[in-house]
């Protein structure tokens, strides 16, 4: 693993240490009223992040600090999601979502650090994927919050949230297995030039689908909205993700045909993309 990957892993675990705060807060700041306890916990969270950020500033400089602070915040978000997940509050399922989202982005960086350190950058976190991606995320948070206050029972359909969580887990697992299987051939950016080490991967999950990483991401993204019981965003995410991957796969396959020629065309004929109603690049022979 690249040194940057080890830095990110340490920072993620430091951020994750937020899960230790509630029991410590209860023991140090016992309170009879829940409001007082919440105030103590909020203060503890603020002090925790301020202390951690100060520690990262002392340990790292420049690029390593930028890596560490992103990984730490993702670890912090994952820890907060875990804390919400084990409560009986109306925000429990949102905690599942926060865990899913933060783990997705951190694991993108970590797997790249293991698989293809030469392509590793801050963009490997995929936190700045696109303005459309950011808009989609914010829209889902807004829908969840608005519907929770208008019709709270709608956000307590546990069996539906469990289905969404299973979609998230399977989608995430498929994507990461695809990344590991492809090894250094996997890159977040479509390559325009074929490197000497670039080979066509057809084994493992690539024997099932031509684009297993996209299949995993597609169902992961929809699963996050099923998990939140967001009917509007379930539909919007399905349509937006389908259109994105349709265009992405077509662009990528023209490049792969250029790189591998008949070898890829033969693979394309035998193995589906894995995504519904998406056949990939259309080539006239």
LOGURO-75394 format. One line per 5 residues: number of its first residue (from 1); their letters; for each residue x, y, z of C-alpha. Coordinates in Angstrom, 2 decimals, decimal comma, always signed. Example, Ala and Ser with C-alpha at 12.3 -4.5 7.8 and 13.67 -1.06 7.14 Angstrom:
# LOGURO-75394
1	as	+12,30:-4,50:+7,80  +13,67:-1,06:+7,14
//
This chain:
# LOGURO-75394
1	xxxxx	+0,00:+0,00:+0,00  +1,21:+3,51:-0,81  +2,33:+5,71:+2,11  -0,63:+7,98:+1,43  -2,92:+4,99:+1,93
6	xxxxx	-1,44:+4,26:+5,35  -1,85:+7,91:+6,34  -5,48:+7,84:+5,24  -6,18:+4,62:+7,16  -4,73:+6,01:+10,38
11	xxxxx	-6,68:+9,27:+9,95  -9,92:+7,37:+9,22  -9,51:+5,34:+12,42  -8,76:+8,50:+14,41  -11,98:+10,06:+13,11
16	xxxxx	-13,83:+6,83:+13,86  -12,80:+7,15:+17,53  -15,84:+9,44:+17,88  -17,79:+6,26:+18,77  -16,05:+6,33:+22,16
21	xxxxx	-17,49:+9,73:+23,09  -21,02:+8,81:+24,28  -19,94:+6,38:+27,05  -17,15:+8,75:+28,09  -19,55:+11,70:+28,13
26	xxxxx	-22,06:+9,83:+30,30  -19,37:+8,87:+32,82  -17,69:+12,29:+32,93  -20,79:+14,42:+32,60  -23,71:+12,54:+34,19
31	xxxxx	-26,98:+14,37:+33,84  -30,50:+13,64:+34,87  -31,98:+15,57:+31,98  -31,48:+14,37:+28,43  -31,12:+17,98:+27,26
36	xxxxx	-28,10:+18,50:+29,50  -26,60:+15,24:+28,30  -27,09:+16,26:+24,67  -25,34:+19,56:+25,38  -22,41:+17,71:+26,94
41	xxxxx	-22,23:+15,38:+23,94  -22,34:+18,26:+21,44  -19,50:+19,97:+23,31  -17,55:+16,71:+23,38  -17,99:+16,29:+19,60
46	xxxxx	-16,73:+19,82:+18,94  -13,72:+19,36:+21,23  -12,99:+15,97:+19,69  -12,84:+17,32:+16,13  -10,87:+20,40:+17,14
51	xxxxx	-8,32:+18,22:+18,94  -8,07:+15,75:+16,07  -7,64:+18,51:+13,50  -4,89:+20,06:+15,63  -3,16:+16,69:+15,84
56	xxxxx	-3,31:+16,23:+12,07  -1,83:+19,72:+11,56  +1,09:+18,78:+13,81  +1,70:+15,41:+12,15  +1,24:+16,22:+8,47
61	xxxxx	+1,95:+18,99:+6,01  +0,69:+19,98:+2,57  -0,64:+17,02:+0,54  -0,51:+14,52:+3,42  -2,60:+16,84:+5,58
66	xxxxx	-5,18:+17,18:+2,79  -5,39:+13,39:+2,59  -5,55:+12,95:+6,36  -8,22:+15,57:+6,96  -10,52:+14,08:+4,30
71	xxxxx	-10,06:+10,54:+5,61  -10,54:+11,73:+9,19  -13,82:+13,49:+8,39  -15,06:+10,38:+6,59  -14,12:+8,30:+9,64
76	xxxxx	-15,91:+10,82:+11,85  -19,02:+10,62:+9,64  -18,89:+6,82:+9,69  -18,62:+6,86:+13,49  -21,54:+9,27:+13,85
81	xxxxx	-23,55:+7,07:+11,50  -22,79:+4,05:+13,70  -23,93:+5,93:+16,78  -27,21:+6,86:+15,09  -27,63:+3,29:+13,84
86	xxxxx	-27,70:+1,87:+17,35  -30,27:+4,31:+18,67  -34,03:+3,94:+18,60  -34,54:+7,44:+17,24  -36,28:+8,36:+13,99
91	xxxxx	-32,83:+9,05:+12,54  -31,65:+5,43:+12,87  -31,98:+4,65:+9,16  -30,26:+7,91:+8,29  -27,36:+6,61:+10,35
96	xxxxx	-27,22:+3,55:+8,08  -27,10:+5,91:+5,12  -24,27:+8,02:+6,59  -22,24:+4,85:+7,22  -22,84:+3,71:+3,64
101	xxxxx	-21,92:+7,05:+2,09  -18,76:+7,68:+4,14  -17,48:+4,11:+3,74  -18,05:+4,24:-0,03  -15,94:+7,37:-0,45
106	xxxxx	-13,16:+6,29:+1,88  -12,89:+2,79:+0,44  -12,58:+4,26:-3,07  -9,38:+5,97:-1,94  -8,07:+3,01:+0,06
111	xxxxx	-8,58:+0,44:-2,71  -6,90:+2,76:-5,20  -3,95:+3,10:-2,80  -3,66:-0,70:-2,70  -4,42:-1,38:-6,37
116	xxxxx	-3,05:+1,46:-8,41  -0,98:+3,88:-6,29  +0,38:+5,60:-9,41  -3,10:+7,01:-10,13  -3,77:+7,96:-6,49
121	xxxxx	-4,80:+11,57:-5,83  -7,20:+13,57:-3,69  -9,77:+13,00:-6,43  -9,65:+9,27:-5,59  -11,98:+10,00:-2,66
126	xxxxx	-14,60:+10,96:-5,30  -15,77:+13,72:-2,96  -15,71:+16,23:-5,81  -17,12:+13,83:-8,41  -19,34:+16,46:-10,06
131	xxxxx	-21,78:+19,20:-9,18  -24,61:+16,89:-10,26  -23,45:+14,27:-7,75  -23,36:+16,87:-4,98  -26,81:+18,16:-5,94
136	xxxxx	-28,18:+14,62:-5,88  -26,79:+14,00:-2,40  -28,14:+17,28:-1,00  -31,53:+16,61:-2,62  -31,78:+13,23:-0,89
141	xxxxx	-31,00:+14,79:+2,50  -33,63:+17,46:+1,92  -36,28:+14,94:+0,86  -35,59:+12,74:+3,88  -35,81:+15,68:+6,31
146	xxxxx	-38,93:+17,25:+4,78  -40,83:+13,96:+4,55  -39,73:+12,99:+8,06  -41,42:+16,06:+9,51  -44,50:+15,93:+7,27
151	xxxxx	-45,10:+12,18:+7,48  -42,67:+10,59:+10,01  -44,18:+7,10:+9,69  -42,96:+7,05:+6,10  -39,37:+6,98:+7,34
156	xxxxx	-39,95:+4,09:+9,74  -40,60:+1,32:+7,19  -37,84:-0,90:+8,53  -38,30:-3,78:+6,06  -37,91:-1,39:+3,13
161	xxxxx	-34,83:+0,21:+4,68  -33,34:-3,26:+5,19  -33,86:-4,02:+1,49  -32,10:-0,75:+0,67  -29,25:-1,59:+3,04
166	xxxxx	-28,81:-5,00:+1,37  -28,69:-3,30:-2,04  -26,03:-0,95:-0,70  -23,93:-3,77:+0,77  -24,12:-5,96:-2,34
171	xxxxx	-23,48:-3,02:-4,67  -20,53:-1,81:-2,62  -19,05:-5,31:-2,38  -19,41:-5,90:-6,13  -17,71:-2,60:-6,97
176	xxxxx	-14,78:-3,19:-4,62  -14,30:-6,79:-5,79  -14,27:-5,45:-9,37  -11,64:-2,85:-8,47  -9,45:-5,47:-6,77
181	xxxxx	-9,88:-7,93:-9,64  -8,87:-5,33:-12,23  -5,86:-4,29:-10,17  -3,75:-1,57:-11,79  -6,03:-1,72:-14,87
186	xxxxx	-8,75:+0,07:-12,88  -8,79:+3,85:-12,99  -11,42:+6,42:-11,97  -10,65:+8,36:-15,17  -11,21:+6,94:-18,65
191	xxxxx	-7,76:+6,49:-20,20  -7,06:+7,82:-23,69  -3,70:+6,09:-24,07  -2,96:+2,40:-23,52  -0,12:+1,76:-21,09
196	xxxxx	+2,25:-1,20:-21,47  +0,77:-2,89:-18,38  -2,86:-2,44:-19,48  -4,55:-5,79:-20,10  -8,16:-6,77:-20,76
201	xxxxx	-9,54:-8,34:-17,57  -12,10:-11,06:-18,28  -11,89:-13,21:-15,15  -13,73:-13,14:-11,81  -16,69:-10,76:-11,74
206	xxxxx	-15,67:-9,56:-15,22  -16,81:-12,94:-16,51  -20,33:-12,03:-15,28  -20,48:-8,39:-16,42  -18,31:-6,21:-18,65
211	xxxxx	-18,64:-3,34:-16,17  -19,12:-4,82:-12,67  -17,82:-1,68:-10,94  -20,55:+0,38:-12,63  -23,17:-2,28:-11,88
216	xxxxx	-22,22:-2,14:-8,19  -22,27:+1,67:-8,12  -25,63:+1,78:-9,93  -27,40:-0,46:-7,43  -25,53:+1,11:-4,49
221	xxxxx	-26,80:+4,57:-5,43  -30,42:+3,40:-5,78  -30,10:+1,38:-2,58  -29,17:+4,47:-0,58  -32,51:+6,03:-1,48
226	xxxxx	-34,52:+2,87:-0,85  -32,79:+2,77:+2,54  -33,96:+6,34:+3,25  -37,48:+5,58:+1,97  -37,14:+8,53:-0,45
231	xxxxx	-39,67:+7,82:-3,24  -38,81:+10,90:-5,30  -35,07:+10,31:-5,16  -35,43:+6,58:-5,83  -36,93:+7,49:-9,20
236	xxxxx	-34,56:+10,41:-9,83  -31,44:+8,42:-8,88  -32,50:+5,49:-11,07  -32,99:+7,68:-14,14  -29,93:+9,87:-13,55
241	xxxxx	-27,62:+6,93:-12,79  -28,88:+4,99:-15,80  -28,24:+7,90:-18,15  -24,81:+8,56:-16,63  -23,64:+4,96:-16,97
246	xxxxx	-25,14:+4,59:-20,44  -23,01:+7,50:-21,69  -19,99:+6,52:-19,61  -19,98:+2,91:-20,82  -20,34:+3,94:-24,45
251	xxxxx	-17,42:+6,36:-24,18  -15,26:+3,84:-22,33  -15,99:+1,00:-24,73  -14,93:+2,97:-27,79  -11,59:+3,43:-26,04
256	xxxxx	-11,38:-0,26:-25,12  -12,12:-1,27:-28,71  -9,32:+1,04:-29,82  -6,97:-0,55:-27,26  -7,84:-4,22:-27,71
261	xxxxx	-9,61:-4,47:-31,06  -11,15:-7,83:-31,88  -10,27:-9,18:-28,43  -12,66:-6,70:-26,81  -15,32:-7,11:-29,51
266	xxxxx	-15,35:-10,86:-28,88  -15,62:-10,25:-25,12  -18,42:-7,74:-25,75  -20,41:-10,28:-27,74  -20,20:-12,90:-25,00
271	xxxxx	-20,60:-10,88:-21,79  -23,37:-8,32:-21,00  -22,74:-4,91:-19,46  -24,74:-5,94:-16,39  -26,93:-2,84:-16,48
276	xxxxx	-30,56:-2,96:-17,69  -31,15:-1,83:-21,29  -27,53:-0,73:-21,75  -25,68:-2,61:-24,48  -22,62:-0,39:-24,72
281	xxxxx	-20,85:+1,00:-27,77  -22,50:+0,24:-31,09  -19,95:-0,77:-33,67  -20,82:-1,24:-37,32  -18,67:-3,89:-38,99
//
